[in-house]
Amino acid sequence: MSKIEPFKEKLYVTRPVLPPLDEVTEKLREIWESKWLTNGGKQHFALEDELKEFLKVPYLSVFNNGTIALMVAVQSLRLQGDVITTPFTFAATPHVLSWNNINPIFCDIDEETMNIDADKIESMITPHTSAILAVHVFGTPCNVQKIQQVADTYGLKVVYDAAHAFGVEIDGQGIGTFGDISMFSFHATKLYHTLEGGALVFADKNLKQRIDLLRNFGIKNEEEVVMPGINGKIDEVRAAVGRIMLNYVESEQAKRRALHKVYDEELGNIAGITLMPKCGDNVKRNYQYYVIRIDEKVFGKSLMSTTNSKNITSMRGNIFIRFAVIIPATVN
């Protein structure tokens, strides 16, 4: 790394993938002509249908962001007491439990995958436990079979934070089909985004009505408010951007898959750098992130000091490299 000259122009850890502006403009023209900006318009419902097909899930509800979606997931399942979750995740994951007056019970993680250690969950279950909230960290699937086995044994619900796992599949099955509910984040930094947004996916038809009511203040019709709800609706502009972005997910993945191979070749033999474990052959990855682990004692310096010296803007936090650092410089 020390032999690489600093980039002339600053590179950023996170830069969003943007669709062609003319396609966005055309969608905006449709919205302006309809004069329908939010509250379940044409773009909203079209996006839900298209996402269901792409993610291979039976039911889906889109939201204004992933955090609100996850809060509604917890509400929709009527969880209470304690929920076993992971300490290695974005702050929003345990926050949604606290916002719902639920105690997050932190289970240790698997050293290799960084996901919740499914073999340690059972020992943490008490009479107060109502669910397991697991995270597919960096898009690597959790041990979904083991987690479901434990949940079935003790009568627990399973919720997955799939913020990193858009488009991931196991044996051809969409990652959102495991557990009771999965949440996807469509934040601007993700492989697929709606500028800001999210979705819940689930297999229980009866959940669809409850989730959609909770998403819209509990309003059933013009005369009835049947439950306390929240404003989780996505507007027509972001829904339209999401529809366009779906057309570019696979080409973006192809670019990142090629870079993944280059990174493996260039970083695999550097002392102090450990590549994250590869998924099994039965897993279709999304290549949203390329993740490495740094042993500073062996590597000899911090990752931040190294990247900053090369004119790459990095951030303090979990040590990982996003593809977006490299894509603008190497892919046409």
N, C-alpha and C positions, 0 to 999 in steps of 0.2 A: 504494500500500500504506500510505503514511503517513497517509492520510485514514481508514483503517479503525480504529474504536475497538477496544481490547483486548477479547477475549472475557471475559465475566464468570466463566465456568467454564473451567478449564484443558482444552485440547484436546491430544491426544497424537498423535505421529507414527504410532504403531502401536497399534491396538486390534483384537483379533480379532473376526471375524464369528462369532456364536454362534447355533446352532439353537435352536428353542423347547425350553425345559427339560422340558416335559411329554413331548415325543417322546423325549428322552434317557432320561427316567425309565422310559418304557415299554420301551425297549431294555434298560435295566439290569435290569428285572424278568425279561426273557427270560433274560439271562445268569445272574442269581441262581438262577433255577429250573433251569437246565441244569447249574450248578455246574462249568462249563468256562470257565476264565479265560484260558488261553493255549495255546500248542502246537497251533495249527491247528484251531480250533473252527469252529462254524457261521458266525459273523460274519466271520471271517477269509476263508473261501472264498467267501462271498457277496460280500464287498467286492471280491475279485479279479475275479470274474465281472462285476460291475457297472462297475468301472473299465475293464476291457477294452472293454466296449461304449461307454462314454462317450468314451474316448480313441481309439477306432478302431484298436486294436492287436491283433495275434494272440496274443501271450503276455505275461503280466505276473506279477510277484511283489511282494507288499507287504513292507515292512520297518518296523522301529521308528523309523528316521530316515533322512534322505537321505544323510548322510555314510557310514553303514555300508553303505547300498545302493551307493554309488559305489565304496567300497572293494571290495565283492564283485564289482562289474562289472569292475574291473581284474583281480581274481583270476580271474574266470571266463574271461576272454579270454587268460589266461596272458601278460600283457604284461610286458615287461622292457626293460632298457636305458634309452632316452630316449623321452619322450612330449612332443610339441609341444602347448603349451597357451597360455592367455591370462593376462596379468598383471592384467587388469581383471575381478575376480571376488571372491566371498567366499573367505575363507582356506581353507575345506574343500576346494576344488577342487584346488589343488596339494598340499595336505596328504595327500590319499588316495594320491597318487603316491609321496610320500616314505615313507609308512607301508608301501608295497609295495616299497620299495627301488628305486624308479624315479626317474630324474632328470627333473624338470620343465624343459623347454626353452621359455622364454617368447618368443612371437611377438608383434610389435606389433599394435595394434588399429586398426580402421577408425575414422577420426575422427568420422564421423557416427553410425554405429550403435553404436559402442563394443564391437562383437563382434570376435573375432579376424579379422585381415585375411587372407582366404583367398588373396589374390594373393601374400602373402609367405611362406606356409607352405613351398612347394616349395624355396625357397633354404635352408631350415634343416634339410632332411632329410639324414641321414648314414646309414652302414651300421648305426648303433646305434639308429636310430629304429624304434619298433614300432607307434606309434599317434598319433592326433590326438585330443586332449580339448578340445572346444570348448564354449562356453557361450552359450546364447540369452539374452543380457543384457537384463534388464527385459522379457523375453518377446518381443523382436524376433528373428525367426529369423535364424540364421547363413546364409551363402551355402552352403546344403547341397549344391547341385549341384557347385559348384567344389571344395568340400572332398572330396566323394566321388570326383570325377574324379582329384584328386591322390592320394587314398588308393588307388584302383584301380591307378593307374600304378605306384606304388611298393610295392604289397602291404601296405598299412597298415590297421590296424583304426581305426574311428571311434567314439568315445564322446561323447555329448552330455550336458552338465549342463543339464537342462531345468527346473531348480528354479523358474524364473520363468515357465515357459511352459505351465502346465496348461491344456489345452483349445485351444491354438493349433493352427491348421491351415494348410496350404499347398495350394491348389487342391483343397480338400476332403479332403486326406490328413492324418491326425493327425501332429503334429510328432514323436511318438515312433516313427514308422515309418522315420525316416531314420537312417543310420548302423547300427552293429552293436548298440549298446545305448544307451538314454537313461535318465537318472535324473530322477524327479520328487520334489520335496520337499513334504511335507504338514505343514510346521511351522505353528504357530498363527498366524503373521503372514501366511500366504499366503491368496490368494483362496479356495482350497479347502484344507481341513486335516483332520487326524485328531487334533487337539491336538498331537501330535508324530508324525511318521511319514514314509514315503517309499515309492518303488516303482521297480523296474526294468522296462522294457519292451523287447521284442526280437522278431525275426522267426524266429530259429533255434530250432526245436523241441527240438533236442538241448541247448540252453543251459538250458532250464527245469529239468531234473533237477539239473544241476550247480549252478545258482544256488540252488536250494532246499536242496541239501545244504550248500553253503557257509553259507547263512543259519542253519542249525540244527546247528552243531558238526560237520558232516560225517557225521551219524548217518543211516545207511541204514535200519536197523531195530533191534530190541531187542538184536541180537547183533553188529552190524557198524558200525564207524566207518571210513568208507572214505577220508576225507581230513581235513586240518586245516580246521576251520571257525570260525565266530564266532556269537555270539548276536545275530541280526538280526531275530528274530521280533516281530511286532506282537501285542499282547494283544487280547482280545475287546472290552474297553471302548472302546479307541481305534478298533478296526475298526467297531464299531457307530456311533460318532460320525461316522466317515467315510461310512458308508452314508446317514445322515441328511443330512449336508452336501451330498451329491450332488444332493439335491432342491432346493437353494437356490443353486447355482452360477449358473444362467442368470438368475435374478431379480437376483442381486447384480451380475452383469455389466451388466445393463440399467441399473441405477442409476449404475454407474461410467461407462458409455458416455455417459449424459446429462451427467454432470459433466465428462467429457472435453471435450465440446463447449463448455461454459461456460468451462472453463479456457483453451481455445484462444482464445476470443473476448476474455477479460479479460487474458490474459498475452501474447498474440501481438504486441502493438505496444509493449511496454515495453522501453526501451533497456537493454541489458545482460542481457536474458533471451532465450535461444534455445530454442525448442521442439525436442524430439527429432524426428527425421524420421519421417514417417508410413510405415507398411508399404504394400506394393503392394496393389492391389485383390484380388489372389489370396490374400491372407493374412487369415484369421479371427483377430482379436486376442482376448486374454482380458481386457484392461483392468485387470490387476492393479495396475499402477503408472501414474502420470502423471509423466513425467520432464521436467525442464528443466535447462538448463545456465546457470550464472551467471558473468558476467564482472564481478567485483567492482569493477574499475577504472571500468567504465562504469556499472554499477548503483549504485555509490556506497557500498555497505555489504555486510556479510556476510549471507547468508541466515539464519544462526543468530541474529544479533543482531536482525534484523527480526522473525523469528517469535517469539522469546522476549519481545520487547517487546509482542507482541499476546497474550501468555498462551498461546502454542502451544509445547509442549515438543518440541524437535527434538534431533537427536543429531549428533555430529561424525562425519564419514565421507564416503562418496560423496554428492554433492549431488543429492538427488532428493526429490520430494514424493510421499507415498503418498496414495491416495484416502482412506484411513481418517482422515486429519486433517479432512476436510471432511464426509464422509458423515453423522456423527452430528448435525451442525449444520444440514444443509440437506435431508436426505432423510427423508421419513416412512416 
